[in-house]
Amino acid sequence: MQFKLTAFAALAATLAAIAPSSLAATCYSSGGCQECESRDSIASARQAFCGSSDWNHSNTLNWGWARITLNGRFATQQECYDGFENIIDQCYGKKDGGKYTYDYNGDSASLDVDFCECE
């Protein structure tokens, strides 16, 4: 029994070491701006941004009242989709935007999605 527990702990530590390090979205502190894109529009912006090569290098996309800014790069296109979706799921309807940080195997990205244009 002791061997199995030790082997499991070693396997868990190995998997944690090779898994991408990403943080959950951090939502902006502000919310309630009146000039914001709809959830469907933000989903379309996600598709436009992550569906192109924009995920592969630092870039900015203006989308109506929204602004998407990437500093760095994701390792894969799917990581861009996942990070962007994380921001939408955790922040949309609660705050005016959010940020997602990704770091894995030499690739790092800071994705900032602002749903609104507030004065």
N, C-alpha and C positions, 0 to 999 in steps of 0.2 A: 504494500500500500504506500509506503514511504517513497519508493522509487517512482510510482505513477504520479504522485503529487509533485515530486521534484521535476520529473520530465514535463509535466503540464506547466509548471511555473517557468521552466526554461523556454518552452515553446511560446508561451504567452509573452515573455520578455522579447523574444526574437521577433515575433509578429508586430509588437508595438514599435520596435526599433526600425522596421522596414516600412511601416505604414506611413502614408502622408500625414504631415502635421498640419492640421487646419483648425482654425478656431471657429466656433459658431459665429454667426453674424453678430455684429455689434451695431445696434440701432442708434441713430442720431438721438440726441437728447430732446430735440424740438419735434413738434408735431402740430397738425392742425392748419397747415398752409392750405389756402383755398385753390391755388393754381397748380394742381397735380395731375399727372397722367393717370388714366384708369388702370386697373389691374391687368386687363386684357392688353392695353397698350404697353405696359411694362413687360408683359410676357412676350409681346412681339419684339420689343427692344432686346430682350434676352436672346431671342432667336437670331435677330439681325447681328448682334455683337458676337455671340459665341458660335453662331453658324458660319461666320466668315473667318478670316485669318486674324481678326482683331485680338483673339485670346492669346496669340503667340508672341506679342510684343506690347510695350507700353503704348497706350492709345486712349483716345477720348471720342465718345459718340454723343452728340446732342440729339435728343429724341423728343420733339415737342417741348414740354416743360421739364422733361427729365434730362439728366446728364450722367453718363456712365464713364468712369475713368479707371483705367487699369495702369498700375505702375508695376513693371516686371512682366512675368509671363507664367502661364500655367504649364504643367508638364504635358497635359492632354486637353483636348477640346472638351471632353466630358467633365473635367475638373472645373472648367469655366461654367458650363451649364449647372453643375451642382452648387458651386459657390453663389452664383447669381440667384438660383432658386432658393437657397438658404436665406439670402437677404429678403427676397419677396415673402417667403413663408413667415419669417420672424418679425419683419418690420412693416410690411405694407398694411395700411389701415390703422397703424398705431403711431408711427413716426414718419417723418418726411424722407427717410432713406436709411441706408446703413452701409457698413463696410464688412468685407470678408478678407481674411488673411490666410494665405496658403504658402507652405514651405515644404518641399520634398525633393530630395536627391539633387540639390543644386538649383532647382527651379523655385522661384518665390514670386508671389503676386499679392498685390493689395488692390482689391476690387472695391470701388466706391460707387454706389448707385444712389443718386439723388432723384427721388420721384417727382420733385416739385421745384418750382421757381418762386421763391419767396423774397420779398424785399426786406 
